[in-house]
Amino acid sequence: MLSTRALNRTLLLRQHLLGRSTMPALSMVEHLVGLQAQDNPPPYLSLAARLEDFDPAELSGALERGDAVRLLTMRGTIHVLTPDDALALRPWVQPALDQQSSGNQMSRPARDVPVGELVAACRRLLADGPLPVKQLGERLAAEFPAVPAAALAHTARERAPLVQVPPRGLWKRSGGVVYQTVENHLGRDLTTLDVPALVRRYLRAFGPATPSDMTTWSRVTRLGPVFAGMRDELVPVACEDGRTRYDVPGAPYATEDTPAPVRLLGGYDNVWLSHADRAHIVTAEARARWAGSNGGIGNTVFVDGFMAGLWWDRDGRVDLRMFRELTRAERADLDVEVARTEAFLAR
């Protein structure tokens, strides 16, 4: 029987949040199946929390070389991904993005535009090179004059596989949103995802977990039959909360008494957004505080393995808002992590 606390520690172990790794940044991006990157700093902060001596130029350089890309994928959010993952994951999540687009208020004015025609126009307009989002919208509006340009541009990012090209996403020198198709940007075609292989990768990074957990992470539904088809290789794990989760054979586990150091993570880190029930990583009270009037916009602080506060970068200084009183030992650990983070912000 796996306790909730042991489940917490095991997740942190697989996320490299119990001890920092020396692996290359792109290897970590691949292991985590991407990093959420709605804003520019969070993926850098999330890597800094997981890697020893992470140099932000490593990820910026990868984006400039095309060894990493930014595009809309899981949960309809921007992720930093390796090229192989970008080309395979985008088609896999496309049905979920289509559903999102159909109900999205910003895309609603374009709901009567035939999707195939819009995507074809988008590809044609980008054939000669990337375009800033405003120009792309204006040129699409010339072809679909009854629809506002902003709605067309927003719909295009949901319906077509568009990457945000550099300098967008570079460390401390980001620019506005400029789009290109992922195929043109990488010089490669979209691919078909090996879904069972992705299940294994998800479990190695986020497991043990359930099909509904993986749906929460990806927003792709009907994963139960995929897990069922893998019953001969997946290991069932009975958990304290009464759920049966699944895992890959030989995956590492941490005991519930394993110390969890303080970590300052980027905003919307996938470690706490990738399970249907998040009680093993964020309490209901902490989640309510995060979602309050001042929540949902800050980076997150984890103490003893659970979300315990928010933080902001104020001109290179860490501004904290904790959700609870800390012990003396926790405060000392937090002070060390704050100093480390401020040193990183100065790079």
DRENVO-652124 format. One record per residue (C-alpha): x, y, z. Coordinates in pm, 1 decimal. Example, Ala and Ser with C-alpha at 12.3 -4.5 7.8 and 13.67 -1.06 7.14 Angstrom:
% DRENVO-652124
<<1230.0, -450.0, 780.0>>
<<1367.0, -106.0, 714.0>>
This chain:
% DRENVO-652124
<<0.0, 0.0, 0.0>>
<<156.3, 329.1, -113.8>>
<<90.6, 613.6, 129.2>>
<<2.6, 962.4, 9.4>>
<<330.5, 1093.2, 145.1>>
<<529.1, 818.9, -30.5>>
<<340.2, 903.5, -350.4>>
<<447.1, 1265.4, -304.0>>
<<809.4, 1173.6, -255.7>>
<<805.1, 935.6, -550.6>>
<<665.9, 1206.7, -778.3>>
<<933.7, 1449.3, -660.6>>
<<1200.9, 1184.6, -714.6>>
<<1093.6, 1127.1, -1073.7>>
<<1069.4, 1501.6, -1131.2>>
<<1426.7, 1549.4, -1004.0>>
<<1302.4, 1770.8, -721.9>>
<<1452.6, 1568.5, -436.2>>
<<1802.6, 1615.3, -570.9>>
<<1930.9, 1813.2, -865.6>>
<<2052.4, 1633.7, -1175.6>>
<<2360.2, 1689.7, -1390.0>>
<<2186.8, 1583.2, -1713.1>>
<<2179.9, 1830.2, -2006.1>>
<<1885.8, 2070.3, -2014.3>>
<<1734.7, 1914.9, -2328.0>>
<<1752.8, 1570.1, -2171.0>>
<<1547.7, 1705.5, -1881.1>>
<<1299.5, 1867.3, -2120.3>>
<<1262.1, 1531.1, -2291.8>>
<<1231.1, 1337.9, -1964.5>>
<<954.1, 1570.6, -1844.1>>
<<781.4, 1555.5, -2185.7>>
<<808.8, 1931.1, -2213.2>>
<<787.7, 2231.6, -1983.5>>
<<490.7, 2463.7, -1968.7>>
<<595.7, 2801.2, -2105.9>>
<<297.0, 3035.1, -2117.8>>
<<536.3, 3307.2, -2006.3>>
<<905.9, 3322.3, -2089.6>>
<<1086.4, 3276.0, -1752.5>>
<<901.6, 2969.2, -1609.7>>
<<1075.2, 2695.6, -1812.5>>
<<1412.5, 2840.8, -1716.7>>
<<1311.4, 2855.1, -1350.9>>
<<1180.4, 2499.8, -1359.7>>
<<1507.4, 2376.7, -1510.4>>
<<1711.3, 2573.9, -1257.4>>
<<1520.4, 2400.9, -977.4>>
<<1603.5, 2057.0, -1119.3>>
<<1955.8, 2093.0, -1258.9>>
<<2294.1, 2162.6, -1106.2>>
<<2456.2, 2476.4, -1248.6>>
<<2194.9, 2525.6, -1520.5>>
<<2301.1, 2794.6, -1766.3>>
<<1996.0, 2968.6, -1919.7>>
<<2196.8, 3011.8, -2239.6>>
<<2169.0, 2635.4, -2283.4>>
<<1792.7, 2655.0, -2339.8>>
<<1806.3, 2987.4, -2526.1>>
<<2066.2, 2843.5, -2761.6>>
<<1854.4, 2533.8, -2817.9>>
<<1556.6, 2751.1, -2913.9>>
<<1770.5, 2954.4, -3153.3>>
<<1913.5, 2640.2, -3317.0>>
<<1577.7, 2465.7, -3343.5>>
<<1679.9, 2200.5, -3090.9>>
<<1379.5, 2308.4, -2883.5>>
<<1054.7, 2478.0, -2984.5>>
<<761.9, 2659.6, -2825.4>>
<<412.6, 2564.0, -2936.6>>
<<60.6, 2492.7, -2817.6>>
<<21.8, 2131.8, -2701.8>>
<<-88.5, 1978.8, -2371.0>>
<<-391.0, 2140.5, -2204.5>>
<<-399.8, 2401.6, -2479.1>>
<<-93.5, 2574.0, -2333.5>>
<<245.8, 2669.2, -2473.1>>
<<515.9, 2413.9, -2395.7>>
<<888.2, 2400.2, -2465.4>>
<<950.7, 2066.7, -2636.3>>
<<1221.3, 1879.7, -2820.6>>
<<1165.4, 1862.9, -3198.9>>
<<1072.4, 1492.9, -3192.5>>
<<810.9, 1553.3, -2924.1>>
<<674.3, 1865.3, -3093.1>>
<<619.8, 1684.7, -3423.2>>
<<448.8, 1387.0, -3258.2>>
<<256.0, 1545.6, -2971.9>>
<<89.5, 1826.8, -3165.9>>
<<-113.8, 1594.2, -3395.6>>
<<-202.8, 1378.0, -3094.0>>
<<-347.4, 1669.6, -2895.0>>
<<-507.9, 1834.2, -3200.5>>
<<-859.6, 1696.4, -3133.3>>
<<-845.8, 1847.8, -2784.0>>
<<-726.6, 2178.6, -2931.4>>
<<-1009.4, 2167.2, -3185.4>>
<<-1258.7, 2128.1, -2902.5>>
<<-1094.5, 2411.8, -2712.9>>
<<-1111.4, 2636.3, -3017.8>>
<<-1481.0, 2564.1, -3067.2>>
<<-1561.2, 2691.3, -2718.1>>
<<-1301.5, 2965.6, -2691.8>>
<<-1446.9, 3315.6, -2668.4>>
<<-1149.2, 3469.0, -2850.4>>
<<-1190.5, 3226.3, -3140.3>>
<<-1570.3, 3239.4, -3150.3>>
<<-1596.7, 3508.4, -3422.6>>
<<-1410.9, 3268.5, -3656.3>>
<<-1628.9, 2966.0, -3582.3>>
<<-1792.6, 2969.8, -3927.3>>
<<-1463.3, 2977.6, -4118.2>>
<<-1396.2, 2630.8, -4266.5>>
<<-1107.5, 2487.5, -4067.6>>
<<-938.8, 2331.9, -4369.1>>
<<-944.3, 2660.7, -4558.3>>
<<-807.8, 2852.8, -4259.3>>
<<-521.5, 2608.6, -4203.2>>
<<-438.7, 2603.9, -4575.2>>
<<-434.5, 2984.3, -4586.4>>
<<-214.7, 2995.4, -4279.2>>
<<33.8, 2752.7, -4433.2>>
<<37.0, 2945.8, -4759.4>>
<<99.4, 3278.7, -4586.4>>
<<386.8, 3133.1, -4383.6>>
<<549.6, 2956.4, -4677.5>>
<<775.3, 3256.3, -4742.8>>
<<878.9, 3302.4, -4381.0>>
<<756.7, 3371.7, -4026.8>>
<<503.1, 3644.3, -3954.5>>
<<426.7, 3843.3, -3638.4>>
<<90.2, 3745.9, -3495.5>>
<<-69.3, 4079.7, -3588.8>>
<<44.2, 4056.7, -3951.4>>
<<-69.7, 3696.1, -3975.8>>
<<-412.7, 3797.5, -3851.3>>
<<-433.1, 4088.9, -4094.7>>
<<-336.5, 3872.6, -4391.6>>
<<-586.2, 3606.9, -4290.5>>
<<-850.7, 3880.1, -4260.8>>
<<-780.9, 3976.2, -4622.1>>
<<-889.1, 3623.4, -4716.7>>
<<-1176.5, 3603.6, -4468.1>>
<<-1290.6, 3968.8, -4453.7>>
<<-1601.7, 3904.4, -4244.8>>
<<-1394.6, 3790.7, -3945.6>>
<<-1181.4, 4006.1, -3711.0>>
<<-808.6, 3960.7, -3760.5>>
<<-745.1, 3886.1, -3392.0>>
<<-997.6, 3600.7, -3393.0>>
<<-841.0, 3451.8, -3704.7>>
<<-491.2, 3466.7, -3556.7>>
<<-606.8, 3310.8, -3231.6>>
<<-790.2, 3034.1, -3415.3>>
<<-487.2, 2971.0, -3634.9>>
<<-266.1, 2890.3, -3334.8>>
<<-521.7, 2633.7, -3218.9>>
<<-593.8, 2475.9, -3555.7>>
<<-250.1, 2485.2, -3720.0>>
<<80.0, 2364.4, -3568.6>>
<<245.0, 2702.5, -3520.8>>
<<566.2, 2756.3, -3327.0>>
<<666.8, 3081.1, -3162.0>>
<<1003.0, 3150.4, -3322.2>>
<<1293.0, 3324.4, -3142.7>>
<<1361.2, 3569.5, -2999.0>>
<<1033.7, 3479.4, -2825.8>>
<<1120.2, 3268.3, -2524.4>>
<<1488.0, 3359.1, -2499.4>>
<<1631.4, 3436.0, -2157.8>>
<<1609.8, 3810.6, -2086.4>>
<<1584.2, 3904.9, -2454.0>>
<<1246.9, 3777.1, -2559.5>>
<<1043.0, 3941.1, -2832.9>>
<<684.4, 3945.3, -2951.2>>
<<496.9, 3645.5, -3084.8>>
<<609.3, 3553.8, -3436.5>>
<<467.3, 3238.8, -3595.3>>
<<593.1, 2974.7, -3833.9>>
<<461.1, 2625.5, -3895.3>>
<<651.2, 2363.8, -3700.7>>
<<726.9, 2177.3, -4024.2>>
<<881.6, 2483.6, -4190.0>>
<<1069.5, 2578.2, -3875.8>>
<<1222.5, 2233.9, -3827.4>>
<<1235.0, 2122.0, -4190.5>>
<<1054.2, 1801.1, -4095.1>>
<<702.7, 1658.3, -4123.8>>
<<459.5, 1587.8, -3843.6>>
<<475.0, 1229.9, -3717.8>>
<<240.4, 971.4, -3567.5>>
<<271.3, 929.8, -3193.0>>
<<341.7, 592.9, -3034.5>>
<<81.8, 631.8, -2758.5>>
<<188.2, 331.6, -2544.1>>
<<544.3, 466.1, -2551.5>>
<<412.6, 802.8, -2432.9>>
<<223.9, 630.1, -2149.7>>
<<552.6, 479.3, -2034.5>>
<<726.0, 816.8, -2051.6>>
<<444.6, 988.6, -1863.9>>
<<461.9, 727.7, -1588.5>>
<<840.7, 756.5, -1562.3>>
<<804.2, 1131.0, -1504.0>>
<<467.7, 1155.8, -1323.7>>
<<380.3, 805.6, -1207.4>>
<<244.9, 597.0, -1066.2>>
<<-75.3, 736.6, -1214.3>>
<<-414.9, 661.4, -1366.7>>
<<-556.6, 716.3, -1716.2>>
<<-753.0, 1013.7, -1581.4>>
<<-427.6, 1160.6, -1449.5>>
<<-273.8, 1141.7, -1795.2>>
<<-587.6, 1302.6, -1938.0>>
<<-550.5, 1588.2, -1689.0>>
<<-190.0, 1631.5, -1800.4>>
<<-268.0, 1624.3, -2172.8>>
<<-642.2, 1693.4, -2202.2>>
<<-657.7, 1393.3, -2437.1>>
<<-944.5, 1160.3, -2345.1>>
<<-1011.9, 786.9, -2383.0>>
<<-680.7, 675.7, -2242.2>>
<<-840.1, 401.6, -2032.0>>
<<-839.6, 155.1, -2323.9>>
<<-472.7, 234.4, -2389.5>>
<<-380.6, 149.8, -2030.4>>
<<-600.5, -160.8, -2050.0>>
<<-418.9, -272.5, -2362.5>>
<<-92.5, -247.0, -2169.2>>
<<-214.2, -450.7, -1870.9>>
<<47.0, -720.5, -1929.2>>
<<332.1, -473.3, -1884.7>>
<<200.8, -211.6, -1642.7>>
<<222.6, -273.7, -1269.2>>
<<-88.1, -195.2, -1056.9>>
<<-10.4, 3.2, -741.7>>
<<-257.8, 8.6, -453.1>>
<<-259.5, 348.6, -283.5>>
<<-368.3, 483.8, 53.3>>
<<-644.8, 694.8, -102.1>>
<<-816.4, 381.5, -234.4>>
<<-713.6, 432.2, -594.8>>
<<-519.3, 185.4, -802.8>>
<<-251.8, 357.5, -1001.3>>
<<-29.0, 208.1, -1269.0>>
<<342.1, 211.4, -1325.0>>
<<619.4, 83.6, -1546.9>>
<<825.2, -207.4, -1414.2>>
<<1141.4, -110.7, -1232.3>>
<<1046.7, 254.0, -1182.2>>
<<1211.7, 419.0, -879.3>>
<<1022.5, 483.0, -555.3>>
<<1099.4, 703.5, -257.5>>
<<997.3, 631.6, 100.0>>
<<762.7, 863.6, 283.8>>
<<1037.3, 971.4, 524.9>>
<<1265.1, 1092.7, 243.7>>
<<1346.1, 1462.1, 303.2>>
<<1207.5, 1700.2, 40.0>>
<<1413.1, 2019.9, 8.8>>
<<1255.0, 2357.7, -54.2>>
<<1216.6, 2432.4, -423.8>>
<<1120.5, 2754.4, -601.1>>
<<953.2, 2656.7, -927.0>>
<<834.6, 2849.8, -1228.8>>
<<469.8, 2937.4, -1274.1>>
<<238.8, 2652.7, -1374.0>>
<<501.0, 2381.7, -1334.5>>
<<362.7, 2051.3, -1459.9>>
<<462.2, 1872.1, -1139.4>>
<<135.5, 1984.5, -978.8>>
<<-86.8, 2021.9, -1287.6>>
<<-66.0, 1668.4, -1421.8>>
<<-295.4, 1458.4, -1202.1>>
<<-673.3, 1443.2, -1165.3>>
<<-637.8, 1432.3, -786.3>>
<<-354.2, 1658.1, -672.8>>
<<-384.0, 1594.8, -299.0>>
<<-40.5, 1433.1, -298.2>>
<<130.1, 1753.4, -415.8>>
<<-96.5, 2047.2, -323.7>>
<<-352.9, 2068.1, -43.8>>
<<-703.3, 2199.3, -105.7>>
<<-625.2, 2501.3, 112.6>>
<<-306.4, 2584.2, -77.2>>
<<-480.7, 2542.3, -409.1>>
<<-753.5, 2781.9, -295.4>>
<<-489.6, 3034.6, -189.9>>
<<-316.5, 2997.3, -527.4>>
<<-646.3, 3050.0, -709.6>>
<<-742.8, 3352.8, -500.1>>
<<-739.6, 3714.7, -605.2>>
<<-361.0, 3727.5, -587.6>>
<<-304.4, 3370.9, -702.1>>
<<-262.5, 3204.0, -1034.9>>
<<-3.0, 3455.7, -1141.9>>
<<300.4, 3381.9, -928.4>>
<<571.6, 3122.4, -931.4>>
<<531.2, 2850.0, -670.8>>
<<717.2, 2756.6, -352.5>>
<<727.6, 2393.7, -238.2>>
<<816.7, 2311.6, 122.0>>
<<827.2, 1955.7, 255.0>>
<<710.5, 1840.0, -86.4>>
<<388.0, 2043.0, -100.7>>
<<294.6, 2383.5, -238.6>>
<<341.1, 2631.1, 44.0>>
<<352.7, 2972.7, -118.7>>
<<404.8, 3195.1, -420.0>>
<<699.7, 3403.5, -529.2>>
<<771.5, 3680.8, -776.7>>
<<1083.3, 3820.8, -938.2>>
<<1102.8, 4186.6, -833.0>>
<<1400.3, 4323.6, -1024.9>>
<<1609.3, 4021.3, -940.3>>
<<1490.1, 3987.0, -581.6>>
<<1258.7, 3707.7, -469.1>>
<<932.4, 3839.0, -320.8>>
<<762.3, 3565.2, -117.6>>
<<404.7, 3512.5, -4.5>>
<<386.9, 3200.3, 208.8>>
<<65.4, 3013.6, 283.9>>
<<171.7, 2892.8, 629.5>>
<<423.3, 2949.8, 906.0>>
<<752.3, 2769.2, 852.0>>
<<964.3, 2590.4, 1106.0>>
<<1309.9, 2726.3, 1178.1>>
<<1466.6, 2449.9, 968.3>>
<<1225.7, 2513.3, 680.5>>
<<1298.9, 2886.4, 691.0>>
<<1672.6, 2820.1, 679.0>>
<<1623.9, 2587.3, 381.2>>
<<1407.0, 2850.1, 211.8>>
<<1670.3, 3119.9, 265.6>>
<<1930.0, 2903.6, 91.6>>
<<1699.3, 2839.1, -202.7>>
<<1606.3, 3207.4, -230.7>>
<<1974.1, 3303.8, -244.2>>
<<2036.2, 3040.5, -510.2>>
<<1738.6, 3162.0, -714.9>>
<<1843.6, 3526.1, -692.0>>
<<2190.0, 3429.6, -812.6>>
<<2027.1, 3254.9, -1107.5>>
<<1806.8, 3556.7, -1185.3>>
<<2122.0, 3769.3, -1204.2>>
<<2264.3, 3560.3, -1489.7>>
